[in-house]
Amino acid sequence: MKEALVEAFWERARQAKGIKADNYYEAFSFGGNSADELARLVLDQEKTATCSALPLYEIEQQPLPEPGAYSIVLAENGSPLAVIETTRVSIMKMEDVPEDFALAEGEGGYEKWWADHEAFFKEELGKYGLRFDPSLKLVCERFLLVYTEGPAL
């Protein structure tokens, strides 16, 4: 059922914005305990960046995001909320993430960003028997909100 909703949402977004079908990357909800809160930040255009641990892409054999790709942001319940376009992707060590990138994630100051992400990555990496280290390589992604059908949260 939710899959059909996501497909229909993607088709409406493509038609409204003239997006090519082959530019689709993935539908996802943000990780952690606050997926809806983070999605709301995207809808409010306060969140224009996100990051993920590079080792998790490798373990899960997932392709990296690329500039020009579109993704659907989902609510915690799987409902589609927004389409975002990836504008920039870089790989860097967590300890090298600049403050402006952390602030673009829209989740508070740099210290809060660091503490929240350290806790999150410790938990996620631990699921695979990996340990967190400040030199953890991150996939840092900048994006733009390109389509929404209004507040759904």
MOWO-V657558 format. One record per residue. N is the residue number from 0. RES is the residue in one letter. PHI is phi in whole degrees, -180 to 180 (999 if undefined). PSI is psi in degrees with one decimal (none if undefined). OMEGA is omega in whole degrees, -180 to 180 (NA if undefined). Layout:
n=N res=RES phi=PHI psi=PSI omega=OMEGA
n=N res=RES phi=PHI psi=PSI omega=OMEGA
This chain:
n=0 res=M phi=999 psi=-52.8 omega=-179
n=1 res=K phi=-63 psi=-35.1 omega=179
n=2 res=E phi=-60 psi=-40.8 omega=178
n=3 res=A phi=-66 psi=-38.1 omega=177
n=4 res=L phi=-63 psi=-41.4 omega=180
n=5 res=V phi=-66 psi=-44.9 omega=180
n=6 res=E phi=-62 psi=-42.3 omega=179
n=7 res=A phi=-66 psi=-40.0 omega=178
n=8 res=F phi=-62 psi=-46.1 omega=179
n=9 res=W phi=-60 psi=-42.8 omega=-180
n=10 res=E phi=-65 psi=-41.3 omega=177
n=11 res=R phi=-63 psi=-41.7 omega=179
n=12 res=A phi=-64 psi=-44.8 omega=179
n=13 res=R phi=-59 psi=-45.5 omega=-179
n=14 res=Q phi=-66 psi=-43.5 omega=-177
n=15 res=A phi=-68 psi=-34.3 omega=-174
n=16 res=K phi=-111 psi=0.7 omega=179
n=17 res=G phi=66 psi=38.8 omega=-178
n=18 res=I phi=-88 psi=135.8 omega=176
n=19 res=K phi=-74 psi=141.3 omega=-177
n=20 res=A phi=-60 psi=-33.2 omega=-175
n=21 res=D phi=-80 psi=3.3 omega=177
n=22 res=N phi=-90 psi=4.9 omega=-177
n=23 res=Y phi=-77 psi=135.9 omega=-180
n=24 res=Y phi=-109 psi=-61.6 omega=-178
n=25 res=E phi=-166 psi=164.1 omega=168
n=26 res=A phi=-112 psi=132.3 omega=-175
n=27 res=F phi=-153 psi=159.2 omega=167
n=28 res=S phi=-113 psi=149.7 omega=-179
n=29 res=F phi=-65 psi=145.9 omega=-179
n=30 res=G phi=-73 psi=166.4 omega=178
n=31 res=G phi=96 psi=-172.6 omega=-174
n=32 res=N phi=-83 psi=-8.2 omega=-170
n=33 res=S phi=-126 psi=48.4 omega=-178
n=34 res=A phi=-58 psi=-41.4 omega=180
n=35 res=D phi=-68 psi=-38.9 omega=179
n=36 res=E phi=-63 psi=-43.5 omega=180
n=37 res=L phi=-68 psi=-38.8 omega=177
n=38 res=A phi=-63 psi=-38.2 omega=178
n=39 res=R phi=-62 psi=-38.3 omega=177
n=40 res=L phi=-63 psi=-35.0 omega=176
n=41 res=V phi=-66 psi=-47.4 omega=-180
n=42 res=L phi=-60 psi=-35.0 omega=179
n=43 res=D phi=-83 psi=-0.6 omega=-178
n=44 res=Q phi=60 psi=28.7 omega=173
n=45 res=E phi=-91 psi=-23.2 omega=178
n=46 res=K phi=-108 psi=114.7 omega=-179
n=47 res=T phi=-128 psi=17.3 omega=180
n=48 res=A phi=-154 psi=157.3 omega=175
n=49 res=T phi=-155 psi=162.6 omega=178
n=50 res=C phi=-144 psi=155.9 omega=180
n=51 res=S phi=-140 psi=158.7 omega=179
n=52 res=A phi=-78 psi=124.3 omega=180
n=53 res=L phi=-56 psi=-42.6 omega=-179
n=54 res=P phi=-58 psi=-28.7 omega=180
n=55 res=L phi=-70 psi=-35.2 omega=175
n=56 res=Y phi=-62 psi=-43.1 omega=-178
n=57 res=E phi=-67 psi=-46.5 omega=-180
n=58 res=I phi=-62 psi=-45.1 omega=-177
n=59 res=E phi=-85 psi=1.8 omega=179
n=60 res=Q phi=51 psi=47.9 omega=179
n=61 res=Q phi=-103 psi=141.9 omega=176
n=62 res=P phi=-71 psi=151.9 omega=176
n=63 res=L phi=-76 psi=150.3 omega=174
n=64 res=P phi=-65 psi=154.4 omega=179
n=65 res=E phi=-131 psi=148.5 omega=175
n=66 res=P phi=-56 psi=138.9 omega=-179
n=67 res=G phi=93 psi=-9.2 omega=179
n=68 res=A phi=-84 psi=149.0 omega=179
n=69 res=Y phi=-112 psi=140.7 omega=177
n=70 res=S phi=-130 psi=155.3 omega=177
n=71 res=I phi=-105 psi=125.4 omega=176
n=72 res=V phi=-87 psi=127.6 omega=-179
n=73 res=L phi=-106 psi=150.8 omega=170
n=74 res=A phi=-74 psi=169.2 omega=178
n=75 res=E phi=-56 psi=-32.4 omega=-178
n=76 res=N phi=-84 psi=3.1 omega=177
n=77 res=G phi=92 psi=-0.6 omega=179
n=78 res=S phi=-75 psi=138.2 omega=179
n=79 res=P phi=-73 psi=137.3 omega=-177
n=80 res=L phi=-119 psi=-37.2 omega=-172
n=81 res=A phi=-159 psi=156.8 omega=170
n=82 res=V phi=-112 psi=130.8 omega=176
n=83 res=I phi=-118 psi=151.3 omega=176
n=84 res=E phi=-113 psi=126.5 omega=176
n=85 res=T phi=-71 psi=127.4 omega=-179
n=86 res=T phi=-108 psi=-25.3 omega=-178
n=87 res=R phi=-156 psi=140.8 omega=176
n=88 res=V phi=-133 psi=131.7 omega=175
n=89 res=S phi=-140 psi=152.5 omega=178
n=90 res=I phi=-112 psi=127.3 omega=179
n=91 res=M phi=-151 psi=160.1 omega=176
n=92 res=K phi=-69 psi=145.8 omega=180
n=93 res=M phi=-56 psi=-39.9 omega=-179
n=94 res=E phi=-67 psi=-13.3 omega=180
n=95 res=D phi=-103 psi=0.2 omega=-180
n=96 res=V phi=-65 psi=123.0 omega=-179
n=97 res=P phi=-74 psi=156.3 omega=-178
n=98 res=E phi=-59 psi=-38.6 omega=-178
n=99 res=D phi=-63 psi=-33.1 omega=176
n=100 res=F phi=-69 psi=-46.7 omega=179
n=101 res=A phi=-58 psi=-42.4 omega=179
n=102 res=L phi=-67 psi=-33.0 omega=179
n=103 res=A phi=-67 psi=-16.8 omega=175
n=104 res=E phi=-73 psi=-13.6 omega=170
n=105 res=G phi=73 psi=18.2 omega=-173
n=106 res=E phi=-108 psi=12.7 omega=-179
n=107 res=G phi=123 psi=-167.8 omega=-179
n=108 res=G phi=-72 psi=174.9 omega=-176
n=109 res=Y phi=-61 psi=-42.3 omega=-178
n=110 res=E phi=-64 psi=-41.1 omega=178
n=111 res=K phi=-66 psi=-43.5 omega=178
n=112 res=W phi=-55 psi=-48.7 omega=-178
n=113 res=W phi=-61 psi=-50.1 omega=-178
n=114 res=A phi=-62 psi=-45.1 omega=-180
n=115 res=D phi=-64 psi=-43.2 omega=-178
n=116 res=H phi=-73 psi=-36.4 omega=176
n=117 res=E phi=-61 psi=-47.9 omega=179
n=118 res=A phi=-61 psi=-44.9 omega=-179
n=119 res=F phi=-62 psi=-48.7 omega=-177
n=120 res=F phi=-69 psi=-33.4 omega=175
n=121 res=K phi=-59 psi=-45.2 omega=-179
n=122 res=E phi=-66 psi=-48.5 omega=-177
n=123 res=E phi=-65 psi=-45.1 omega=180
n=124 res=L phi=-67 psi=-36.2 omega=179
n=125 res=G phi=-59 psi=-30.2 omega=178
n=126 res=K phi=-62 psi=-22.5 omega=-179
n=127 res=Y phi=-110 psi=11.8 omega=180
n=128 res=G phi=74 psi=19.7 omega=180
n=129 res=L phi=-102 psi=154.5 omega=180
n=130 res=R phi=-109 psi=146.0 omega=176
n=131 res=F phi=-75 psi=144.0 omega=174
n=132 res=D phi=-146 psi=142.3 omega=180
n=133 res=P phi=-58 psi=-18.3 omega=178
n=134 res=S phi=-88 psi=9.7 omega=177
n=135 res=L phi=-52 psi=129.5 omega=178
n=136 res=K phi=-81 psi=131.4 omega=180
n=137 res=L phi=-114 psi=147.6 omega=170
n=138 res=V phi=-95 psi=108.4 omega=-176
n=139 res=C phi=-101 psi=122.6 omega=-171
n=140 res=E phi=-123 psi=130.1 omega=171
n=141 res=R phi=-103 psi=145.1 omega=-178
n=142 res=F phi=-150 psi=165.4 omega=176
n=143 res=L phi=-122 psi=142.5 omega=171
n=144 res=L phi=-76 psi=123.7 omega=-179
n=145 res=V phi=-117 psi=-17.4 omega=-178
n=146 res=Y phi=-159 psi=136.8 omega=170
n=147 res=T phi=-154 psi=159.8 omega=178
n=148 res=E phi=-108 psi=21.1 omega=179
n=149 res=G phi=107 psi=169.0 omega=-177
n=150 res=P phi=-63 psi=127.5 omega=180
n=151 res=A phi=-123 psi=8.2 omega=-179
n=152 res=L phi=-111 psi=none omega=NA
